[in-house]
Amino acid sequence: MYRYTEKCEEAIRVYDAQKMVDNTSNIARLANRVLMSAKNEADNSEDPPFVDRINRAG
């Protein structure tokens, strides 16, 4: 994700809106994958505090 953040910051510096949008979309896509993975873990978890924290995050 840091790679896309750096690319996004570079796009802002050089006023390249399309690259900024592309890299922001990549960051959002990766964050969504992390959230989906965490939700899958929560579905299989028997730890109520963990499940509650994941459900509040999503």
Secondary structure, 3 states (H helix, E strand, C coil): CHHHHHHHHHHHHCCCHHHHHHHHHHHHHHHHHHHHHHHHHHHCCCCHHHHHHHHHHC
